Amino acid sequence: MDDPAESQMKSHDEPLFVLKYQENKVTVRVLCWAFFVLFLCVLPAFAVAVQEGFGFSFLIAAIWLSFMVGLAAFMMIDIALFKEVRLYSDRIVKIWKYFGPVEVQFENAKFGVDRDFNQNVVTVLDRNANRLLLSIKGVQYDDSLADKEDVRKLNSFLAELTGRRVEEFEKTAITLDPLIKKEKC
């Protein structure tokens, strides 16, 4: 049965567009993150074997590796539990498989696109939210895990709804800018 929060949203209006990840791409990405975690877990064992003692540099390396393992684990969970992104005329909603939806109204949103060697993360975050909570409080999705044609459609809809050019959703822009582009007087 559907989540009550999802049922409430469905009763108000239907989404203009729904973006879903492709299962084969999700599987490959989760496996890559799992191998990365495994590598990071094995790395300290080699460091201990090479070093004679547990010095300060080892402590710093262990803290850094713990942080990286936690980040990689979070990325795996985020990708694996993603269900879809729904685009409405006034908001964007991320639906998780086992958690409630995360909704961001366009009028209060800022956005950014982070593209690197293997992922294209698009972030839409409430203007007043803490940037450290963007994966939890905002809508964040990796458009490289979805069908390219669906991503083009979503970007076209976003451009039309926010007054931006389609290219602005396709370029790398790590800074978070207001989502709705204000017209110059």
C-alpha angles and dihedrals in degrees: 000000000000123000111262091235090054091048090053091053092049092054093057101051143326121256120256090220139002122207119199131179121246111246096224092054091047091051092051093047094048090049090050091052090046091054089047090054091047090051092049091049093051094045096075091053089059090046091054091048091052098042122066096213144017100261131173092270090056090052091052091047091050092051092048092047091049090053092049092048090051092049093048091048090051091050091051092050093046092052096042095049097044112116106172149314116241121202119206129178092261106021148023122230130197114206120203124201096237105012133065124271124276113219130191122187113223094227091061098036138110124189142199138179122216115191122179138152098305111006140053107203117190116195128196111181135174109260093237098044123107111257091225089066096050095118091052104032098031139049110263124169138162108234092193088073093058132071110282093230091052090050090052090051092048092049090049091052091046091050092049094047097045104037093244130125118258089239090064089066092048101049129081111262112157093180115086110240127185108278097220110064112224116225115239114240 
